[in-house]
Amino acid sequence: MSAFHYKAVGSNGAVVAGLIDAQDRKSAIQLLGEQGLYPSTLEISSGAHAPKVLALESGPVATSKTFNFRRRVSRKQISAFTREMAALLGAGIAIPQALESLGQEEESAAFKTVLTQVGESVRKGMSVSAAFNEHPALFNKLFVNMVMVGEEAGALPKVMNDLADMMEHEDEVRSEVVAAVSYPVFVLGFGLLTVAVLLTVVLPRLFSMLEEMVSVLPLPTLILLRVSGFIQNFWWLILISIAGAFALGRSYIQSEKGAFAWDRFKLKLPIMGDVFQTAALGRFARTLGILVKSGVSLLPSLKIVESTIGNLELGKLIAKVSEETRGGDSLATPLKKLGIFPNTMIQMINVGEETGTLDEMLLKVAEIEERHLRAKTKTLVSLLAPILILIVGALVGFMVIALLLPIFKMSTAIH
């Protein structure tokens, strides 16, 4: 018989530690499992010798599979899973059983496979946060770190509930923004489709008639005739060029240098840049507020926010804040130096630090910034819609004028 030191997650999500006697490591894991405990670390102690830490086996996870799942599992599915997981753990159901139950009910085959793999890893002794961390394409650093905090604090159901609240709120804000922008996008798409049909189907037939009836065509008509002919003859080249430009642009944006350049460019866009910045600041405040509320200290929280804020340029600025805070400054002081945070936001964070209610103030700041985001999005839409309508109207109007000019010329010649 040997004595094993263990640290394990209980059926209610609480982290417990202790000693257990067993024949071997496998028997120790089995005995702990019978007690509803799932070890994250297991150390064997032999007399005066130092304990030897045995690495627990991880579940069978392939990185390539995780990458393929990224495109087939939506954010809303992960939000719903987090909410249901919090409810099951709150009801006292063990983590592996909760994962198994949710995996069986999951309709998406890809997500079902991931949950099965996470459950198997937990059953073999891995902590649930480490099991989630094996699927970074689905569960980001924020998700994994919050789950880890919940494990260590013995409050996993509450932390996952807070995490679900945050994800659902972000989904709600994102849906509102997408719904607001969808109308201008529809107007632009429909307008371009209309112009394309006119140039490739309708106008060529009319031009052939006009060329027979009028010896010298007006300049606008000639321009339209050349454009229509080019599109008819080289449509395949246009499609290849667009696809190639899209592929090259996407490849550049996915590179480290390109990603920084793209995020920097987005912030400098007129009107749109302000919207992107407001969205990032709201995400910063909400994420940091949730982390601090969950018990994560400020410096690790800033490190997590740095990689989850959604903009690499702003993430680099948050890294500077983290360094200055490490030196003993308050959070409000380095944030003010950056010059991108509103004064009201700085003042509220300062009050939160002084009164010990930083998490509450950050969440209030997030609500304010999200209201600003909605207002700015509505303003953007109110500007975009008429501008796009004018652009489409100008294109169609030019085509109409180009068609009418030869007709007017013919009627003048007849009279």
C-alpha positions as a printed Julia matrix, in Angstrom:
415×3 Matrix{Float64}:
   0.0    0.0     0.0
   1.19   3.5    -0.79
   0.01   6.92    0.36
  -1.02   9.37   -2.34
  -1.4   13.12   -1.95
  -4.21  14.36   -4.18
  -5.92  17.52   -5.26
  -9.32  16.82   -6.83
 -12.54  18.42   -8.01
 -15.67  17.32   -6.18
 -19.1   16.69   -7.69
 -20.17  20.23   -6.76
 -17.11  21.78   -8.43
 -15.25  22.39   -5.15
 -11.51  21.69   -5.01
 -10.44  19.34   -2.2
  -7.06  17.94   -1.16
  -5.97  15.07    1.06
  -4.31  11.66    1.41
  -5.52   8.27    0.2
  -4.01   4.78    0.57
  -4.02   2.56   -2.51
  -2.07  -0.25   -4.16
  -1.09   1.86   -7.16
  -1.93   5.0    -9.08
  -4.77   3.36  -11.01
  -6.37   2.12   -7.81
  -6.04   5.58   -6.23
  -7.87   7.2    -9.15
 -10.57   4.5    -8.94
 -11.06   4.98   -5.18
 -11.31   8.75   -5.59
 -13.81   8.3    -8.42
 -16.02   6.16   -6.15
 -16.07   9.07   -3.71
 -17.15  11.47   -6.46
 -13.7   13.06   -6.65
 -11.79  13.65   -9.88
  -8.05  14.32   -9.24
  -6.16  17.08  -11.05
  -2.83  16.15   -9.38
  -1.73  12.9    -7.76
   1.54  12.52   -5.82
   2.98   9.34   -4.36
   4.88   9.67   -1.07
   7.44   7.02   -0.07
   8.79   7.6     3.46
  11.34  10.37    3.72
  11.76  10.67    0.0
  10.35  13.68   -1.73
   7.0   13.16   -3.35
   7.09  12.25   -7.0
   4.5   13.96   -9.14
   2.94  11.63  -11.65
   1.61  13.17  -14.84
  -2.0   12.23  -15.35
  -3.03  10.99  -18.77
  -4.83  13.39  -21.01
  -7.8   12.57  -23.16
  -7.35  11.59  -26.78
  -7.43  14.97  -28.45
  -6.01  15.84  -31.83
  -5.12  19.43  -32.52
  -6.17  19.12  -36.16
  -9.63  17.96  -35.13
  -9.98  20.91  -32.79
  -9.05  23.26  -35.63
 -11.68  21.75  -37.93
 -14.37  22.17  -35.29
 -13.79  25.91  -35.07
 -15.86  26.69  -38.16
 -18.72  24.36  -37.28
 -19.44  25.26  -33.67
 -21.08  28.64  -33.19
 -20.54  31.01  -30.3
 -24.21  30.69  -29.36
 -23.78  26.93  -28.93
 -20.9   27.52  -26.52
 -22.95  30.12  -24.61
 -25.88  27.7   -24.29
 -23.55  24.91  -23.16
 -22.0   27.17  -20.5
 -25.42  28.11  -19.12
 -26.6   24.48  -19.02
 -23.32  23.32  -17.47
 -23.67  25.93  -14.71
 -27.23  24.76  -14.01
 -26.23  21.08  -13.8
 -23.27  21.77  -11.51
 -25.49  23.97   -9.35
 -27.87  21.03   -8.99
 -25.04  18.9    -7.56
 -24.36  16.77  -10.63
 -20.74  15.62  -11.02
 -18.67  17.29  -13.74
 -18.12  14.14  -15.89
 -21.82  13.23  -15.69
 -22.8   16.79  -16.61
 -20.48  16.76  -19.62
 -21.76  13.35  -20.68
 -25.38  14.45  -20.38
 -24.84  17.65  -22.37
 -22.82  15.77  -24.97
 -25.65  13.28  -25.53
 -28.18  16.09  -25.95
 -25.98  18.14  -28.28
 -27.24  18.16  -31.89
 -23.94  19.29  -33.44
 -21.79  16.23  -34.08
 -18.6   18.33  -33.9
 -19.44  19.88  -30.53
 -20.68  16.52  -29.22
 -17.28  14.99  -30.01
 -15.49  17.82  -28.2
 -17.65  17.45  -25.08
 -17.06  13.68  -25.11
 -13.31  14.25  -25.25
 -13.46  16.81  -22.42
 -15.49  14.36  -20.29
 -13.0   11.55  -20.92
 -10.09  13.8   -19.93
 -11.81  14.77  -16.67
 -12.58  11.13  -15.85
  -8.89  10.29  -16.27
  -7.94  12.84  -13.64
  -7.46  16.07  -15.58
  -9.0   19.27  -14.21
 -11.94  20.54  -16.24
 -10.12  23.81  -17.05
  -7.15  21.85  -18.45
  -9.56  19.67  -20.44
 -11.21  22.77  -21.94
  -7.75  24.2   -22.66
  -7.1   21.3   -25.05
  -9.65  22.89  -27.4
  -8.44  26.52  -27.73
 -10.35  27.01  -30.98
 -13.63  26.71  -29.02
 -12.71  27.72  -25.47
 -10.54  30.83  -25.35
  -8.14  31.96  -22.6
 -10.86  33.91  -20.83
 -13.13  30.85  -20.66
 -10.35  28.54  -19.44
  -9.01  30.97  -16.84
 -12.44  31.67  -15.37
 -13.17  27.94  -15.11
  -9.78  27.51  -13.41
 -10.67  30.26  -10.91
 -14.0   28.55  -10.21
 -12.22  25.26   -9.55
  -9.69  26.76   -7.18
 -12.31  28.79   -5.29
 -14.75  25.88   -5.09
 -17.38  28.01   -6.83
 -17.4   26.55  -10.34
 -21.23  26.71  -10.79
 -21.31  30.43   -9.9
 -18.31  31.32  -12.06
 -19.71  29.44  -15.06
 -23.02  31.2   -14.53
 -21.22  34.57  -14.59
 -19.35  33.47  -17.7
 -22.62  32.5   -19.38
 -24.11  35.9   -18.47
 -21.18  37.66  -20.1
 -21.24  35.54  -23.27
 -25.0   35.92  -23.68
 -24.76  39.68  -23.15
 -22.0   39.96  -25.78
 -24.12  37.86  -28.16
 -27.06  40.19  -27.58
 -25.01  43.33  -28.3
 -23.44  41.71  -31.37
 -26.88  40.66  -32.68
 -28.2   44.21  -32.29
 -25.24  45.62  -34.21
 -25.55  43.01  -36.98
 -29.3   43.66  -37.28
 -28.69  47.4   -37.54
 -26.01  47.02  -40.23
 -27.89  44.38  -42.25
 -30.17  46.92  -43.99
 -27.35  49.03  -45.52
 -25.56  45.84  -46.56
 -28.76  44.59  -48.22
 -29.19  47.92  -50.04
 -25.61  47.79  -51.33
 -25.84  44.13  -52.34
 -29.18  44.56  -54.12
 -27.94  47.7   -55.87
 -24.76  46.02  -57.13
 -26.76  43.0   -58.31
 -29.15  45.29  -60.19
 -26.25  47.14  -61.87
 -24.58  43.83  -62.79
 -27.78  42.47  -64.4
 -28.3   45.7   -66.36
 -24.71  45.74  -67.61
 -24.57  42.07  -68.64
 -28.12  41.24  -69.77
 -30.25  44.31  -70.57
 -27.84  46.94  -71.9
 -25.96  44.82  -74.49
 -29.22  44.24  -76.42
 -30.11  47.93  -76.33
 -26.6   48.97  -77.36
 -26.68  46.78  -80.46
 -29.87  48.6   -81.56
 -28.44  52.04  -80.73
 -25.21  51.41  -82.69
 -27.26  50.6   -85.8
 -29.44  53.7   -85.42
 -26.83  56.29  -84.37
 -23.51  56.67  -86.17
 -21.69  58.54  -83.34
 -22.65  57.69  -79.77
 -22.37  60.26  -76.94
 -19.42  59.91  -74.51
 -21.47  58.58  -71.5
 -22.99  55.94  -73.79
 -19.56  54.94  -75.11
 -18.2   54.63  -71.56
 -21.12  52.43  -70.53
 -20.75  50.4   -73.73
 -17.06  49.71  -73.03
 -17.71  48.79  -69.4
 -20.55  46.46  -70.37
 -18.41  44.82  -73.08
 -15.47  44.33  -70.72
 -17.69  42.69  -68.09
 -19.28  40.43  -70.73
 -15.97  39.31  -72.22
 -13.81  39.16  -69.1
 -16.24  38.28  -66.3
 -14.12  35.25  -65.47
 -11.02  37.44  -65.09
 -12.93  39.81  -62.78
 -14.07  36.9   -60.59
 -10.54  35.44  -60.44
  -9.09  38.86  -59.57
 -11.63  39.41  -56.79
 -11.05  35.9   -55.39
  -7.27  36.34  -55.6
  -7.36  39.73  -53.9
  -9.6   38.31  -51.17
  -7.29  35.32  -50.62
  -4.15  37.49  -50.51
  -5.81  40.0   -48.17
  -7.0   37.24  -45.87
  -3.56  35.6   -45.85
  -1.93  38.93  -44.97
  -4.45  39.68  -42.2
  -3.83  36.23  -40.68
  -0.11  36.96  -40.41
   1.16  38.69  -37.27
   2.23  41.85  -39.08
  -0.94  41.97  -41.15
  -3.21  41.42  -38.15
  -1.64  44.4   -36.33
  -1.87  46.56  -39.46
  -5.52  45.6   -40.02
  -6.54  46.31  -36.42
  -4.67  49.64  -36.53
  -6.41  50.52  -39.82
  -9.86  49.72  -38.38
  -9.33  52.16  -35.52
  -8.35  54.97  -37.93
 -11.4   54.62  -40.17
 -13.7   57.68  -40.17
 -16.88  57.07  -38.13
 -16.34  53.28  -38.18
 -13.08  53.57  -36.2
 -14.92  55.17  -33.3
 -17.44  52.33  -33.33
 -14.68  49.68  -33.28
 -12.92  51.46  -30.41
 -16.11  51.8   -28.34
 -16.87  48.1   -28.83
 -13.33  47.16  -27.7
 -13.49  49.43  -24.63
 -16.83  47.93  -23.62
 -15.38  44.43  -24.01
 -12.34  45.46  -21.96
 -14.46  46.77  -19.07
 -16.88  43.83  -19.02
 -14.2   41.15  -19.28
 -12.0   42.75  -16.63
 -15.01  43.31  -14.36
 -16.12  39.67  -14.62
 -12.58  38.41  -13.93
 -12.09  40.65  -10.88
 -15.56  39.72   -9.63
 -14.66  36.03   -9.96
 -11.59  36.49   -7.77
  -8.8   36.81  -10.32
  -6.16  39.35   -9.24
  -5.68  42.46  -11.36
  -2.41  41.62  -13.15
  -3.47  38.17  -14.42
  -6.83  39.68  -15.38
  -5.13  42.35  -17.5
  -3.04  39.65  -19.2
  -6.21  37.74  -20.1
  -7.96  40.9   -21.31
  -4.92  41.76  -23.43
  -5.47  38.64  -25.54
  -9.3   38.73  -25.58
 -10.06  42.41  -26.22
 -10.48  41.72  -29.93
  -7.99  44.28  -31.27
  -4.23  43.67  -31.3
  -3.38  47.37  -31.36
  -5.44  48.01  -28.23
  -4.1   44.77  -26.72
  -0.58  46.2   -27.03
  -1.72  49.29  -25.1
  -3.28  47.1   -22.39
   0.1   45.33  -22.07
   1.64  48.72  -21.21
  -1.06  49.25  -18.59
  -0.23  45.84  -17.13
   3.47  46.72  -16.86
   2.77  50.04  -15.14
   0.27  48.44  -12.75
   2.92  45.86  -11.88
   5.12  48.75  -10.81
   2.6   49.84   -8.18
   0.43  52.32  -10.06
  -3.33  52.16   -9.78
  -5.28  50.98  -12.82
  -6.81  54.41  -13.5
  -3.43  56.21  -13.82
  -1.93  54.21  -16.75
  -5.34  54.03  -18.46
  -5.53  57.83  -18.41
  -2.05  58.09  -19.99
  -3.19  56.11  -23.03
  -5.65  58.83  -24.03
  -8.22  56.44  -25.51
 -10.4   55.94  -22.44
 -13.11  58.56  -21.74
 -12.63  60.71  -18.63
 -15.88  59.41  -17.14
 -14.59  55.86  -17.46
 -11.28  56.78  -15.79
 -13.07  58.52  -12.91
 -15.41  55.58  -12.29
 -12.49  53.11  -12.27
 -10.6   55.39   -9.87
 -13.62  55.51   -7.51
 -13.93  51.73   -7.76
 -10.3   51.26   -6.73
 -10.61  53.66   -3.81
 -13.85  52.1    -2.49
 -12.94  48.46   -3.17
 -15.75  48.07   -5.73
 -13.62  47.9    -8.89
 -15.6   44.98  -10.33
 -18.93  46.79   -9.94
 -17.58  50.0   -11.46
 -16.06  48.13  -14.41
 -19.38  46.44  -15.15
 -21.16  49.8   -14.96
 -18.57  51.26  -17.33
 -19.21  48.33  -19.69
 -22.94  49.09  -19.69
 -22.25  52.76  -20.5
 -19.87  51.9   -23.34
 -22.32  49.37  -24.76
 -25.07  52.0   -24.76
 -22.67  54.3   -26.59
 -21.96  51.48  -29.06
 -25.67  51.06  -29.8
 -26.11  54.81  -30.27
 -23.07  55.1   -32.56
 -24.21  52.1   -34.58
 -27.63  53.69  -35.12
 -25.92  56.92  -36.21
 -23.68  54.97  -38.57
 -26.66  53.16  -40.09
 -28.6   56.42  -40.46
 -25.64  57.79  -42.45
 -24.77  54.66  -44.42
 -28.24  53.84  -45.71
 -28.87  57.13  -47.59
 -25.24  57.27  -48.8
 -25.48  53.77  -50.29
 -28.87  54.56  -51.82
 -27.36  57.7   -53.4
 -24.41  55.71  -54.79
 -26.66  53.03  -56.3
 -29.06  55.7   -57.56
 -26.16  57.59  -59.19
 -24.99  54.43  -60.99
 -28.46  53.6   -62.26
 -29.06  57.27  -63.14
 -25.83  57.37  -65.17
 -26.94  54.28  -67.09
 -30.36  55.78  -67.79
 -28.79  59.03  -69.05
 -26.33  57.08  -71.2
 -29.27  55.28  -72.81
 -31.45  58.36  -73.27
 -28.78  60.58  -74.86
 -28.67  58.61  -78.17
 -32.47  58.58  -78.25
 -32.6   62.36  -77.79
 -29.94  62.71  -80.51
 -32.02  60.63  -82.92
 -35.2   62.62  -82.23
 -33.3   65.91  -82.82
 -31.96  64.58  -86.11
 -35.48  63.54  -87.23
 -36.9   67.0   -86.48
